[in-house]
Amino acid sequence: MIILHFQLYIVILRYKIMGLTKSEIFTDEQNQLSALLKAIAHPARIAILQRIIISNTCICGDLVGELGLAQATISQHLKELKLAGIIQGTIEGVSVCYCINPKTWKLLEEQLGGFLASYKGETTCC
């Protein structure tokens, strides 16, 4: 299911360059990391993720009061995070409760950690 979300998200991000899509010239790992980072690259989404992490449980509708954003705005950000597979939602009554998707979070942690760790320190090139 997570792979399907990534593939769908990557398809949405494709652009044509001389008959070849940008995503086809990069590795699957590069495309996945890019899609995940794009999904979290907004201060409201970072705040949403922080609230979910701090609560250490699923969040059901508490975000509007906590973040001071409109319900429609929060819903759009939740949609982007869910589409990328970073969060998952379950319906409870009339609310949707969201929590971190542990598999995707682990993948993000591994890929971003590996990318950041690939820099080996100061160089003398500049």
Jmol script that loads the backbone (N, CA, C; Angstrom):
load data "model"
ATOM      1  N   MET A   1       0.819  -1.190   0.000  1.00  0.00           N
ATOM      2  CA  MET A   1       0.000   0.000   0.000  1.00  0.00           C
ATOM      3  C   MET A   1       0.866   1.257   0.000  1.00  0.00           C
ATOM      4  N   ILE A   2       1.953   1.244   0.802  1.00  0.00           N
ATOM      5  CA  ILE A   2       2.841   2.405   0.860  1.00  0.00           C
ATOM      6  C   ILE A   2       3.495   2.632  -0.491  1.00  0.00           C
ATOM      7  N   ILE A   3       3.959   1.536  -1.115  1.00  0.00           N
ATOM      8  CA  ILE A   3       4.594   1.654  -2.428  1.00  0.00           C
ATOM      9  C   ILE A   3       3.610   2.256  -3.420  1.00  0.00           C
ATOM     10  N   LEU A   4       2.356   1.829  -3.371  1.00  0.00           N
ATOM     11  CA  LEU A   4       1.333   2.366  -4.264  1.00  0.00           C
ATOM     12  C   LEU A   4       1.173   3.867  -4.057  1.00  0.00           C
ATOM     13  N   HIS A   5       1.173   4.316  -2.789  1.00  0.00           N
ATOM     14  CA  HIS A   5       1.085   5.753  -2.503  1.00  0.00           C
ATOM     15  C   HIS A   5       2.272   6.490  -3.105  1.00  0.00           C
ATOM     16  N   PHE A   6       3.478   5.925  -2.939  1.00  0.00           N
ATOM     17  CA  PHE A   6       4.672   6.568  -3.481  1.00  0.00           C
ATOM     18  C   PHE A   6       4.598   6.647  -4.997  1.00  0.00           C
ATOM     19  N   GLN A   7       4.212   5.532  -5.629  1.00  0.00           N
ATOM     20  CA  GLN A   7       4.137   5.522  -7.083  1.00  0.00           C
ATOM     21  C   GLN A   7       3.127   6.546  -7.576  1.00  0.00           C
ATOM     22  N   LEU A   8       1.984   6.630  -6.931  1.00  0.00           N
ATOM     23  CA  LEU A   8       0.973   7.608  -7.309  1.00  0.00           C
ATOM     24  C   LEU A   8       1.506   9.015  -7.108  1.00  0.00           C
ATOM     25  N   TYR A   9       2.157   9.243  -5.983  1.00  0.00           N
ATOM     26  CA  TYR A   9       2.687  10.569  -5.683  1.00  0.00           C
ATOM     27  C   TYR A   9       3.780  10.952  -6.673  1.00  0.00           C
ATOM     28  N   ILE A  10       4.632   9.997  -7.035  1.00  0.00           N
ATOM     29  CA  ILE A  10       5.703  10.269  -7.996  1.00  0.00           C
ATOM     30  C   ILE A  10       5.114  10.576  -9.367  1.00  0.00           C
ATOM     31  N   VAL A  11       4.070   9.852  -9.758  1.00  0.00           N
ATOM     32  CA  VAL A  11       3.423  10.132 -11.040  1.00  0.00           C
ATOM     33  C   VAL A  11       2.893  11.559 -11.064  1.00  0.00           C
ATOM     34  N   ILE A  12       2.329  12.009  -9.953  1.00  0.00           N
ATOM     35  CA  ILE A  12       1.807  13.375  -9.872  1.00  0.00           C
ATOM     36  C   ILE A  12       2.926  14.391 -10.043  1.00  0.00           C
ATOM     37  N   LEU A  13       4.119  14.064  -9.575  1.00  0.00           N
ATOM     38  CA  LEU A  13       5.244  14.999  -9.615  1.00  0.00           C
ATOM     39  C   LEU A  13       6.016  14.995 -10.939  1.00  0.00           C
ATOM     40  N   ARG A  14       5.670  14.131 -11.878  1.00  0.00           N
ATOM     41  CA  ARG A  14       6.433  14.014 -13.126  1.00  0.00           C
ATOM     42  C   ARG A  14       6.219  15.211 -14.047  1.00  0.00           C
ATOM     43  N   TYR A  15       7.312  15.586 -14.699  1.00  0.00           N
ATOM     44  CA  TYR A  15       7.283  16.649 -15.691  1.00  0.00           C
ATOM     45  C   TYR A  15       8.018  16.123 -16.917  1.00  0.00           C
ATOM     46  N   LYS A  16       7.630  16.558 -18.092  1.00  0.00           N
ATOM     47  CA  LYS A  16       8.268  16.101 -19.320  1.00  0.00           C
ATOM     48  C   LYS A  16       9.489  16.952 -19.658  1.00  0.00           C
ATOM     49  N   ILE A  17      10.581  16.277 -19.993  1.00  0.00           N
ATOM     50  CA  ILE A  17      11.774  16.949 -20.503  1.00  0.00           C
ATOM     51  C   ILE A  17      12.232  16.167 -21.726  1.00  0.00           C
ATOM     52  N   MET A  18      12.030  16.733 -22.886  1.00  0.00           N
ATOM     53  CA  MET A  18      12.480  16.151 -24.144  1.00  0.00           C
ATOM     54  C   MET A  18      12.089  14.674 -24.254  1.00  0.00           C
ATOM     55  N   GLY A  19      10.853  14.355 -23.954  1.00  0.00           N
ATOM     56  CA  GLY A  19      10.353  12.998 -24.084  1.00  0.00           C
ATOM     57  C   GLY A  19      10.677  12.091 -22.905  1.00  0.00           C
ATOM     58  N   LEU A  20      11.458  12.558 -21.972  1.00  0.00           N
ATOM     59  CA  LEU A  20      11.819  11.757 -20.809  1.00  0.00           C
ATOM     60  C   LEU A  20      11.350  12.491 -19.561  1.00  0.00           C
ATOM     61  N   THR A  21      10.634  11.794 -18.692  1.00  0.00           N
ATOM     62  CA  THR A  21      10.182  12.471 -17.482  1.00  0.00           C
ATOM     63  C   THR A  21      11.346  12.608 -16.518  1.00  0.00           C
ATOM     64  N   LYS A  22      11.311  13.663 -15.732  1.00  0.00           N
ATOM     65  CA  LYS A  22      12.389  13.897 -14.769  1.00  0.00           C
ATOM     66  C   LYS A  22      12.556  12.711 -13.837  1.00  0.00           C
ATOM     67  N   SER A  23      11.463  12.126 -13.412  1.00  0.00           N
ATOM     68  CA  SER A  23      11.569  11.040 -12.442  1.00  0.00           C
ATOM     69  C   SER A  23      12.236   9.800 -13.037  1.00  0.00           C
ATOM     70  N   GLU A  24      12.242   9.667 -14.358  1.00  0.00           N
ATOM     71  CA  GLU A  24      12.871   8.505 -14.981  1.00  0.00           C
ATOM     72  C   GLU A  24      14.387   8.605 -15.014  1.00  0.00           C
ATOM     73  N   ILE A  25      14.937   9.805 -14.860  1.00  0.00           N
ATOM     74  CA  ILE A  25      16.393   9.930 -14.893  1.00  0.00           C
ATOM     75  C   ILE A  25      17.004   9.826 -13.496  1.00  0.00           C
ATOM     76  N   PHE A  26      16.167   9.676 -12.475  1.00  0.00           N
ATOM     77  CA  PHE A  26      16.641   9.539 -11.106  1.00  0.00           C
ATOM     78  C   PHE A  26      16.282   8.158 -10.575  1.00  0.00           C
ATOM     79  N   THR A  27      16.972   7.732  -9.534  1.00  0.00           N
ATOM     80  CA  THR A  27      16.697   6.419  -8.947  1.00  0.00           C
ATOM     81  C   THR A  27      15.367   6.445  -8.195  1.00  0.00           C
ATOM     82  N   ASP A  28      14.844   5.259  -7.942  1.00  0.00           N
ATOM     83  CA  ASP A  28      13.606   5.158  -7.159  1.00  0.00           C
ATOM     84  C   ASP A  28      13.789   5.787  -5.783  1.00  0.00           C
ATOM     85  N   GLU A  29      14.958   5.562  -5.174  1.00  0.00           N
ATOM     86  CA  GLU A  29      15.214   6.128  -3.846  1.00  0.00           C
ATOM     87  C   GLU A  29      15.237   7.653  -3.900  1.00  0.00           C
ATOM     88  N   GLN A  30      15.846   8.223  -4.931  1.00  0.00           N
ATOM     89  CA  GLN A  30      15.866   9.683  -5.070  1.00  0.00           C
ATOM     90  C   GLN A  30      14.456  10.227  -5.250  1.00  0.00           C
ATOM     91  N   ASN A  31      13.660   9.563  -6.067  1.00  0.00           N
ATOM     92  CA  ASN A  31      12.277  10.000  -6.287  1.00  0.00           C
ATOM     93  C   ASN A  31      11.436   9.860  -5.021  1.00  0.00           C
ATOM     94  N   GLN A  32      11.623   8.767  -4.279  1.00  0.00           N
ATOM     95  CA  GLN A  32      10.865   8.570  -3.041  1.00  0.00           C
ATOM     96  C   GLN A  32      11.222   9.631  -2.008  1.00  0.00           C
ATOM     97  N   LEU A  33      12.522   9.858  -1.819  1.00  0.00           N
ATOM     98  CA  LEU A  33      12.951  10.856  -0.839  1.00  0.00           C
ATOM     99  C   LEU A  33      12.453  12.238  -1.231  1.00  0.00           C
ATOM    100  N   SER A  34      12.522  12.548  -2.510  1.00  0.00           N
ATOM    101  CA  SER A  34      12.038  13.839  -2.999  1.00  0.00           C
ATOM    102  C   SER A  34      10.545  14.010  -2.726  1.00  0.00           C
ATOM    103  N   ALA A  35       9.769  12.976  -2.993  1.00  0.00           N
ATOM    104  CA  ALA A  35       8.317  13.041  -2.772  1.00  0.00           C
ATOM    105  C   ALA A  35       7.996  13.219  -1.287  1.00  0.00           C
ATOM    106  N   LEU A  36       8.718  12.504  -0.434  1.00  0.00           N
ATOM    107  CA  LEU A  36       8.485  12.628   1.008  1.00  0.00           C
ATOM    108  C   LEU A  36       8.866  14.015   1.510  1.00  0.00           C
ATOM    109  N   LEU A  37      10.011  14.514   1.067  1.00  0.00           N
ATOM    110  CA  LEU A  37      10.445  15.838   1.511  1.00  0.00           C
ATOM    111  C   LEU A  37       9.516  16.929   0.992  1.00  0.00           C
ATOM    112  N   LYS A  38       9.031  16.765  -0.239  1.00  0.00           N
ATOM    113  CA  LYS A  38       8.090  17.747  -0.772  1.00  0.00           C
ATOM    114  C   LYS A  38       6.804  17.760   0.064  1.00  0.00           C
ATOM    115  N   ALA A  39       6.374  16.579   0.489  1.00  0.00           N
ATOM    116  CA  ALA A  39       5.140  16.485   1.276  1.00  0.00           C
ATOM    117  C   ALA A  39       5.270  17.167   2.632  1.00  0.00           C
ATOM    118  N   ILE A  40       6.453  17.155   3.224  1.00  0.00           N
ATOM    119  CA  ILE A  40       6.596  17.773   4.549  1.00  0.00           C
ATOM    120  C   ILE A  40       7.156  19.189   4.472  1.00  0.00           C
ATOM    121  N   ALA A  41       7.455  19.669   3.273  1.00  0.00           N
ATOM    122  CA  ALA A  41       8.132  20.961   3.108  1.00  0.00           C
ATOM    123  C   ALA A  41       7.177  22.148   3.197  1.00  0.00           C
ATOM    124  N   HIS A  42       6.447  22.228   4.279  1.00  0.00           N
ATOM    125  CA  HIS A  42       5.578  23.373   4.545  1.00  0.00           C
ATOM    126  C   HIS A  42       5.489  23.515   6.060  1.00  0.00           C
ATOM    127  N   PRO A  43       5.617  24.725   6.583  1.00  0.00           N
ATOM    128  CA  PRO A  43       5.591  24.888   8.044  1.00  0.00           C
ATOM    129  C   PRO A  43       4.339  24.321   8.710  1.00  0.00           C
ATOM    130  N   ALA A  44       3.196  24.430   8.056  1.00  0.00           N
ATOM    131  CA  ALA A  44       1.959  23.893   8.646  1.00  0.00           C
ATOM    132  C   ALA A  44       2.026  22.371   8.735  1.00  0.00           C
ATOM    133  N   ARG A  45       2.603  21.733   7.730  1.00  0.00           N
ATOM    134  CA  ARG A  45       2.706  20.267   7.746  1.00  0.00           C
ATOM    135  C   ARG A  45       3.698  19.808   8.803  1.00  0.00           C
ATOM    136  N   ILE A  46       4.775  20.553   8.955  1.00  0.00           N
ATOM    137  CA  ILE A  46       5.739  20.233  10.024  1.00  0.00           C
ATOM    138  C   ILE A  46       5.032  20.369  11.373  1.00  0.00           C
ATOM    139  N   ALA A  47       4.255  21.428  11.548  1.00  0.00           N
ATOM    140  CA  ALA A  47       3.531  21.637  12.808  1.00  0.00           C
ATOM    141  C   ALA A  47       2.527  20.512  13.050  1.00  0.00           C
ATOM    142  N   ILE A  48       1.831  20.095  12.009  1.00  0.00           N
ATOM    143  CA  ILE A  48       0.873  18.989  12.134  1.00  0.00           C
ATOM    144  C   ILE A  48       1.597  17.721  12.570  1.00  0.00           C
ATOM    145  N   LEU A  49       2.704  17.413  11.906  1.00  0.00           N
ATOM    146  CA  LEU A  49       3.466  16.215  12.257  1.00  0.00           C
ATOM    147  C   LEU A  49       3.996  16.301  13.688  1.00  0.00           C
ATOM    148  N   GLN A  50       4.468  17.474  14.085  1.00  0.00           N
ATOM    149  CA  GLN A  50       4.952  17.637  15.458  1.00  0.00           C
ATOM    150  C   GLN A  50       3.836  17.406  16.468  1.00  0.00           C
ATOM    151  N   ARG A  51       2.639  17.908  16.185  1.00  0.00           N
ATOM    152  CA  ARG A  51       1.497  17.708  17.094  1.00  0.00           C
ATOM    153  C   ARG A  51       1.156  16.225  17.217  1.00  0.00           C
ATOM    154  N   ILE A  52       1.172  15.532  16.083  1.00  0.00           N
ATOM    155  CA  ILE A  52       0.866  14.100  16.110  1.00  0.00           C
ATOM    156  C   ILE A  52       1.935  13.355  16.905  1.00  0.00           C
ATOM    157  N   ILE A  53       3.194  13.695  16.681  1.00  0.00           N
ATOM    158  CA  ILE A  53       4.293  13.024  17.381  1.00  0.00           C
ATOM    159  C   ILE A  53       4.237  13.310  18.878  1.00  0.00           C
ATOM    160  N   ILE A  54       4.026  14.568  19.248  1.00  0.00           N
ATOM    161  CA  ILE A  54       3.970  14.946  20.669  1.00  0.00           C
ATOM    162  C   ILE A  54       2.813  14.251  21.378  1.00  0.00           C
ATOM    163  N   SER A  55       1.672  14.153  20.697  1.00  0.00           N
ATOM    164  CA  SER A  55       0.508  13.524  21.331  1.00  0.00           C
ATOM    165  C   SER A  55       0.708  12.027  21.522  1.00  0.00           C
ATOM    166  N   ASN A  56       1.601  11.438  20.728  1.00  0.00           N
ATOM    167  CA  ASN A  56       1.910  10.011  20.819  1.00  0.00           C
ATOM    168  C   ASN A  56       0.663   9.136  20.682  1.00  0.00           C
ATOM    169  N   THR A  57      -0.317   9.654  19.956  1.00  0.00           N
ATOM    170  CA  THR A  57      -1.550   8.917  19.690  1.00  0.00           C
ATOM    171  C   THR A  57      -2.182   9.516  18.438  1.00  0.00           C
ATOM    172  N   CYS A  58      -3.277   8.964  18.015  1.00  0.00           N
ATOM    173  CA  CYS A  58      -3.975   9.533  16.862  1.00  0.00           C
ATOM    174  C   CYS A  58      -4.641  10.853  17.252  1.00  0.00           C
ATOM    175  N   ILE A  59      -4.681  11.773  16.306  1.00  0.00           N
ATOM    176  CA  ILE A  59      -5.321  13.071  16.523  1.00  0.00           C
ATOM    177  C   ILE A  59      -6.611  13.104  15.718  1.00  0.00           C
ATOM    178  N   CYS A  60      -7.694  13.486  16.378  1.00  0.00           N
ATOM    179  CA  CYS A  60      -9.009  13.543  15.738  1.00  0.00           C
ATOM    180  C   CYS A  60      -9.587  14.949  15.869  1.00  0.00           C
ATOM    181  N   GLY A  61      -9.296  15.833  14.943  1.00  0.00           N
ATOM    182  CA  GLY A  61      -9.941  17.134  14.908  1.00  0.00           C
ATOM    183  C   GLY A  61      -9.432  18.182  15.874  1.00  0.00           C
ATOM    184  N   ASP A  62      -8.391  17.927  16.624  1.00  0.00           N
ATOM    185  CA  ASP A  62      -7.868  18.895  17.583  1.00  0.00           C
ATOM    186  C   ASP A  62      -7.014  19.970  16.907  1.00  0.00           C
ATOM    187  N   LEU A  63      -6.631  19.765  15.686  1.00  0.00           N
ATOM    188  CA  LEU A  63      -5.620  20.605  15.042  1.00  0.00           C
ATOM    189  C   LEU A  63      -6.074  22.030  14.761  1.00  0.00           C
ATOM    190  N   VAL A  64      -7.330  22.242  14.465  1.00  0.00           N
ATOM    191  CA  VAL A  64      -7.809  23.593  14.136  1.00  0.00           C
ATOM    192  C   VAL A  64      -7.579  24.534  15.310  1.00  0.00           C
ATOM    193  N   GLY A  65      -7.984  24.132  16.489  1.00  0.00           N
ATOM    194  CA  GLY A  65      -7.799  24.965  17.672  1.00  0.00           C
ATOM    195  C   GLY A  65      -6.340  25.134  18.052  1.00  0.00           C
ATOM    196  N   GLU A  66      -5.550  24.095  17.866  1.00  0.00           N
ATOM    197  CA  GLU A  66      -4.148  24.141  18.271  1.00  0.00           C
ATOM    198  C   GLU A  66      -3.282  24.962  17.323  1.00  0.00           C
ATOM    199  N   LEU A  67      -3.555  24.876  16.034  1.00  0.00           N
ATOM    200  CA  LEU A  67      -2.694  25.548  15.059  1.00  0.00           C
ATOM    201  C   LEU A  67      -3.220  26.905  14.616  1.00  0.00           C
ATOM    202  N   GLY A  68      -4.495  27.160  14.842  1.00  0.00           N
ATOM    203  CA  GLY A  68      -5.057  28.444  14.450  1.00  0.00           C
ATOM    204  C   GLY A  68      -5.242  28.605  12.953  1.00  0.00           C
ATOM    205  N   LEU A  69      -5.329  27.504  12.244  1.00  0.00           N
ATOM    206  CA  LEU A  69      -5.577  27.542  10.799  1.00  0.00           C
ATOM    207  C   LEU A  69      -7.014  27.108  10.531  1.00  0.00           C
ATOM    208  N   ALA A  70      -7.528  27.485   9.384  1.00  0.00           N
ATOM    209  CA  ALA A  70      -8.889  27.100   9.003  1.00  0.00           C
ATOM    210  C   ALA A  70      -8.973  25.588   8.791  1.00  0.00           C
ATOM    211  N   GLN A  71     -10.148  25.038   9.024  1.00  0.00           N
ATOM    212  CA  GLN A  71     -10.364  23.604   8.837  1.00  0.00           C
ATOM    213  C   GLN A  71     -10.014  23.174   7.416  1.00  0.00           C
ATOM    214  N   ALA A  72     -10.399  23.969   6.429  1.00  0.00           N
ATOM    215  CA  ALA A  72     -10.109  23.622   5.029  1.00  0.00           C
ATOM    216  C   ALA A  72      -8.603  23.571   4.776  1.00  0.00           C
ATOM    217  N   THR A  73      -7.874  24.490   5.380  1.00  0.00           N
ATOM    218  CA  THR A  73      -6.420  24.525   5.221  1.00  0.00           C
ATOM    219  C   THR A  73      -5.788  23.290   5.850  1.00  0.00           C
ATOM    220  N   ILE A  74      -6.213  22.960   7.041  1.00  0.00           N
ATOM    221  CA  ILE A  74      -5.676  21.773   7.720  1.00  0.00           C
ATOM    222  C   ILE A  74      -6.029  20.517   6.936  1.00  0.00           C
ATOM    223  N   SER A  75      -7.243  20.445   6.436  1.00  0.00           N
ATOM    224  CA  SER A  75      -7.660  19.280   5.653  1.00  0.00           C
ATOM    225  C   SER A  75      -6.789  19.103   4.419  1.00  0.00           C
ATOM    226  N   GLN A  76      -6.452  20.197   3.750  1.00  0.00           N
ATOM    227  CA  GLN A  76      -5.598  20.122   2.565  1.00  0.00           C
ATOM    228  C   GLN A  76      -4.202  19.616   2.932  1.00  0.00           C
ATOM    229  N   HIS A  77      -3.654  20.102   4.026  1.00  0.00           N
ATOM    230  CA  HIS A  77      -2.326  19.649   4.454  1.00  0.00           C
ATOM    231  C   HIS A  77      -2.356  18.176   4.871  1.00  0.00           C
ATOM    232  N   LEU A  78      -3.406  17.771   5.565  1.00  0.00           N
ATOM    233  CA  LEU A  78      -3.546  16.364   5.939  1.00  0.00           C
ATOM    234  C   LEU A  78      -3.654  15.484   4.701  1.00  0.00           C
ATOM    235  N   LYS A  79      -4.363  15.965   3.699  1.00  0.00           N
ATOM    236  CA  LYS A  79      -4.512  15.220   2.448  1.00  0.00           C
ATOM    237  C   LYS A  79      -3.153  14.989   1.797  1.00  0.00           C
ATOM    238  N   GLU A  80      -2.316  16.025   1.745  1.00  0.00           N
ATOM    239  CA  GLU A  80      -0.984  15.899   1.142  1.00  0.00           C
ATOM    240  C   GLU A  80      -0.113  14.917   1.923  1.00  0.00           C
ATOM    241  N   LEU A  81      -0.161  15.001   3.240  1.00  0.00           N
ATOM    242  CA  LEU A  81       0.627  14.086   4.069  1.00  0.00           C
ATOM    243  C   LEU A  81       0.141  12.648   3.923  1.00  0.00           C
ATOM    244  N   LYS A  82      -1.164  12.482   3.807  1.00  0.00           N
ATOM    245  CA  LYS A  82      -1.723  11.137   3.644  1.00  0.00           C
ATOM    246  C   LYS A  82      -1.414  10.585   2.256  1.00  0.00           C
ATOM    247  N   LEU A  83      -1.511  11.419   1.241  1.00  0.00           N
ATOM    248  CA  LEU A  83      -1.208  10.990  -0.124  1.00  0.00           C
ATOM    249  C   LEU A  83       0.232  10.502  -0.233  1.00  0.00           C
ATOM    250  N   ALA A  84       1.143  11.146   0.475  1.00  0.00           N
ATOM    251  CA  ALA A  84       2.546  10.738   0.469  1.00  0.00           C
ATOM    252  C   ALA A  84       2.785   9.511   1.343  1.00  0.00           C
ATOM    253  N   GLY A  85       1.781   9.110   2.129  1.00  0.00           N
ATOM    254  CA  GLY A  85       1.922   7.942   2.980  1.00  0.00           C
ATOM    255  C   GLY A  85       2.581   8.227   4.312  1.00  0.00           C
ATOM    256  N   ILE A  86       2.812   9.495   4.639  1.00  0.00           N
ATOM    257  CA  ILE A  86       3.486   9.858   5.885  1.00  0.00           C
ATOM    258  C   ILE A  86       2.557   9.685   7.082  1.00  0.00           C
ATOM    259  N   ILE A  87       1.278   9.960   6.880  1.00  0.00           N
ATOM    260  CA  ILE A  87       0.295   9.721   7.935  1.00  0.00           C
ATOM    261  C   ILE A  87      -0.764   8.766   7.398  1.00  0.00           C
ATOM    262  N   GLN A  88      -1.501   8.197   8.311  1.00  0.00           N
ATOM    263  CA  GLN A  88      -2.627   7.338   7.933  1.00  0.00           C
ATOM    264  C   GLN A  88      -3.829   7.765   8.751  1.00  0.00           C
ATOM    265  N   GLY A  89      -4.994   7.562   8.187  1.00  0.00           N
ATOM    266  CA  GLY A  89      -6.211   7.998   8.856  1.00  0.00           C
ATOM    267  C   GLY A  89      -7.213   6.875   8.986  1.00  0.00           C
ATOM    268  N   THR A  90      -7.949   6.910  10.092  1.00  0.00           N
ATOM    269  CA  THR A  90      -9.035   5.965  10.300  1.00  0.00           C
ATOM    270  C   THR A  90     -10.285   6.750  10.669  1.00  0.00           C
ATOM    271  N   ILE A  91     -11.413   6.283  10.185  1.00  0.00           N
ATOM    272  CA  ILE A  91     -12.679   6.958  10.453  1.00  0.00           C
ATOM    273  C   ILE A  91     -13.216   6.474  11.790  1.00  0.00           C
ATOM    274  N   GLU A  92     -13.512   7.433  12.661  1.00  0.00           N
ATOM    275  CA  GLU A  92     -14.108   7.136  13.966  1.00  0.00           C
ATOM    276  C   GLU A  92     -15.320   8.039  14.132  1.00  0.00           C
ATOM    277  N   GLY A  93     -16.487   7.480  13.884  1.00  0.00           N
ATOM    278  CA  GLY A  93     -17.717   8.272  13.934  1.00  0.00           C
ATOM    279  C   GLY A  93     -17.743   9.261  12.786  1.00  0.00           C
ATOM    280  N   VAL A  94     -17.860  10.544  13.112  1.00  0.00           N
ATOM    281  CA  VAL A  94     -17.885  11.575  12.071  1.00  0.00           C
ATOM    282  C   VAL A  94     -16.507  12.203  11.859  1.00  0.00           C
ATOM    283  N   SER A  95     -15.510  11.729  12.589  1.00  0.00           N
ATOM    284  CA  SER A  95     -14.158  12.287  12.491  1.00  0.00           C
ATOM    285  C   SER A  95     -13.210  11.306  11.822  1.00  0.00           C
ATOM    286  N   VAL A  96     -12.134  11.850  11.281  1.00  0.00           N
ATOM    287  CA  VAL A  96     -11.026  11.036  10.801  1.00  0.00           C
ATOM    288  C   VAL A  96      -9.869  11.282  11.751  1.00  0.00           C
ATOM    289  N   CYS A  97      -9.319  10.209  12.272  1.00  0.00           N
ATOM    290  CA  CYS A  97      -8.197  10.315  13.206  1.00  0.00           C
ATOM    291  C   CYS A  97      -6.911   9.971  12.466  1.00  0.00           C
ATOM    292  N   TYR A  98      -5.891  10.797  12.667  1.00  0.00           N
ATOM    293  CA  TYR A  98      -4.634  10.640  11.948  1.00  0.00           C
ATOM    294  C   TYR A  98      -3.501  10.290  12.890  1.00  0.00           C
ATOM    295  N   CYS A  99      -2.591   9.454  12.383  1.00  0.00           N
ATOM    296  CA  CYS A  99      -1.375   9.126  13.120  1.00  0.00           C
ATOM    297  C   CYS A  99      -0.244   8.930  12.108  1.00  0.00           C
ATOM    298  N   ILE A 100       0.972   8.906  12.614  1.00  0.00           N
ATOM    299  CA  ILE A 100       2.140   8.685  11.772  1.00  0.00           C
ATOM    300  C   ILE A 100       2.075   7.268  11.216  1.00  0.00           C
ATOM    301  N   ASN A 101       2.402   7.114   9.940  1.00  0.00           N
ATOM    302  CA  ASN A 101       2.526   5.790   9.341  1.00  0.00           C
ATOM    303  C   ASN A 101       3.946   5.306   9.646  1.00  0.00           C
ATOM    304  N   PRO A 102       4.107   4.337  10.552  1.00  0.00           N
ATOM    305  CA  PRO A 102       5.448   3.962  11.003  1.00  0.00           C
ATOM    306  C   PRO A 102       6.360   3.448   9.893  1.00  0.00           C
ATOM    307  N   LYS A 103       5.812   2.736   8.918  1.00  0.00           N
ATOM    308  CA  LYS A 103       6.654   2.201   7.839  1.00  0.00           C
ATOM    309  C   LYS A 103       7.235   3.326   6.993  1.00  0.00           C
ATOM    310  N   THR A 104       6.408   4.289   6.642  1.00  0.00           N
ATOM    311  CA  THR A 104       6.893   5.408   5.835  1.00  0.00           C
ATOM    312  C   THR A 104       7.836   6.280   6.643  1.00  0.00           C
ATOM    313  N   TRP A 105       7.530   6.479   7.919  1.00  0.00           N
ATOM    314  CA  TRP A 105       8.394   7.303   8.772  1.00  0.00           C
ATOM    315  C   TRP A 105       9.784   6.675   8.865  1.00  0.00           C
ATOM    316  N   LYS A 106       9.827   5.343   9.009  1.00  0.00           N
ATOM    317  CA  LYS A 106      11.106   4.621   9.074  1.00  0.00           C
ATOM    318  C   LYS A 106      11.855   4.774   7.754  1.00  0.00           C
ATOM    319  N   LEU A 107      11.138   4.657   6.642  1.00  0.00           N
ATOM    320  CA  LEU A 107      11.753   4.830   5.328  1.00  0.00           C
ATOM    321  C   LEU A 107      12.324   6.234   5.183  1.00  0.00           C
ATOM    322  N   LEU A 108      11.563   7.238   5.586  1.00  0.00           N
ATOM    323  CA  LEU A 108      12.038   8.622   5.536  1.00  0.00           C
ATOM    324  C   LEU A 108      13.276   8.795   6.409  1.00  0.00           C
ATOM    325  N   GLU A 109      13.231   8.245   7.600  1.00  0.00           N
ATOM    326  CA  GLU A 109      14.365   8.340   8.521  1.00  0.00           C
ATOM    327  C   GLU A 109      15.617   7.698   7.916  1.00  0.00           C
ATOM    328  N   GLU A 110      15.456   6.518   7.321  1.00  0.00           N
ATOM    329  CA  GLU A 110      16.595   5.814   6.730  1.00  0.00           C
ATOM    330  C   GLU A 110      17.146   6.555   5.518  1.00  0.00           C
ATOM    331  N   GLN A 111      16.256   6.965   4.614  1.00  0.00           N
ATOM    332  CA  GLN A 111      16.723   7.614   3.393  1.00  0.00           C
ATOM    333  C   GLN A 111      17.317   8.988   3.664  1.00  0.00           C
ATOM    334  N   LEU A 112      16.652   9.791   4.477  1.00  0.00           N
ATOM    335  CA  LEU A 112      17.177  11.116   4.781  1.00  0.00           C
ATOM    336  C   LEU A 112      18.444  11.003   5.625  1.00  0.00           C
ATOM    337  N   GLY A 113      18.439  10.087   6.579  1.00  0.00           N
ATOM    338  CA  GLY A 113      19.630   9.866   7.400  1.00  0.00           C
ATOM    339  C   GLY A 113      20.815   9.430   6.557  1.00  0.00           C
ATOM    340  N   GLY A 114      20.568   8.518   5.621  1.00  0.00           N
ATOM    341  CA  GLY A 114      21.635   8.061   4.726  1.00  0.00           C
ATOM    342  C   GLY A 114      22.149   9.178   3.841  1.00  0.00           C
ATOM    343  N   PHE A 115      21.240   9.974   3.340  1.00  0.00           N
ATOM    344  CA  PHE A 115      21.623  11.112   2.494  1.00  0.00           C
ATOM    345  C   PHE A 115      22.472  12.100   3.287  1.00  0.00           C
ATOM    346  N   LEU A 116      22.024  12.478   4.478  1.00  0.00           N
ATOM    347  CA  LEU A 116      22.765  13.440   5.300  1.00  0.00           C
ATOM    348  C   LEU A 116      24.103  12.866   5.760  1.00  0.00           C
ATOM    349  N   ALA A 117      24.144  11.573   6.052  1.00  0.00           N
ATOM    350  CA  ALA A 117      25.383  10.934   6.500  1.00  0.00           C
ATOM    351  C   ALA A 117      26.397  10.777   5.369  1.00  0.00           C
ATOM    352  N   SER A 118      25.941  10.886   4.124  1.00  0.00           N
ATOM    353  CA  SER A 118      26.869  10.722   2.995  1.00  0.00           C
ATOM    354  C   SER A 118      27.866  11.871   2.893  1.00  0.00           C
ATOM    355  N   TYR A 119      27.565  12.997   3.519  1.00  0.00           N
ATOM    356  CA  TYR A 119      28.513  14.111   3.564  1.00  0.00           C
ATOM    357  C   TYR A 119      29.522  13.800   4.658  1.00  0.00           C
ATOM    358  N   LYS A 120      30.789  13.762   4.295  1.00  0.00           N
ATOM    359  CA  LYS A 120      31.821  13.306   5.228  1.00  0.00           C
ATOM    360  C   LYS A 120      32.577  14.429   5.922  1.00  0.00           C
ATOM    361  N   GLY A 121      32.095  15.620   5.874  1.00  0.00           N
ATOM    362  CA  GLY A 121      32.748  16.697   6.606  1.00  0.00           C
ATOM    363  C   GLY A 121      33.316  17.757   5.697  1.00  0.00           C
ATOM    364  N   GLU A 122      34.054  18.636   6.295  1.00  0.00           N
ATOM    365  CA  GLU A 122      34.593  19.780   5.568  1.00  0.00           C
ATOM    366  C   GLU A 122      35.523  19.345   4.444  1.00  0.00           C
ATOM    367  N   THR A 123      35.448  20.087   3.365  1.00  0.00           N
ATOM    368  CA  THR A 123      36.347  19.859   2.238  1.00  0.00           C
ATOM    369  C   THR A 123      37.133  21.138   1.990  1.00  0.00           C
ATOM    370  N   THR A 124      38.115  21.039   1.142  1.00  0.00           N
ATOM    371  CA  THR A 124      38.931  22.215   0.836  1.00  0.00           C
ATOM    372  C   THR A 124      38.616  22.764  -0.547  1.00  0.00           C
ATOM    373  N   CYS A 125      37.455  22.431  -1.078  1.00  0.00           N
ATOM    374  CA  CYS A 125      37.135  22.834  -2.448  1.00  0.00           C
ATOM    375  C   CYS A 125      36.669  24.283  -2.565  1.00  0.00           C
ATOM    376  N   CYS A 126      36.165  24.876  -1.532  1.00  0.00           N
ATOM    377  CA  CYS A 126      35.644  26.248  -1.625  1.00  0.00           C
ATOM    378  C   CYS A 126      36.250  27.144  -0.570  1.00  0.00           C
TER     379      CYS A 126
END
end "model"
wireframe off; spacefill off
backbone 0.3
color backbone group
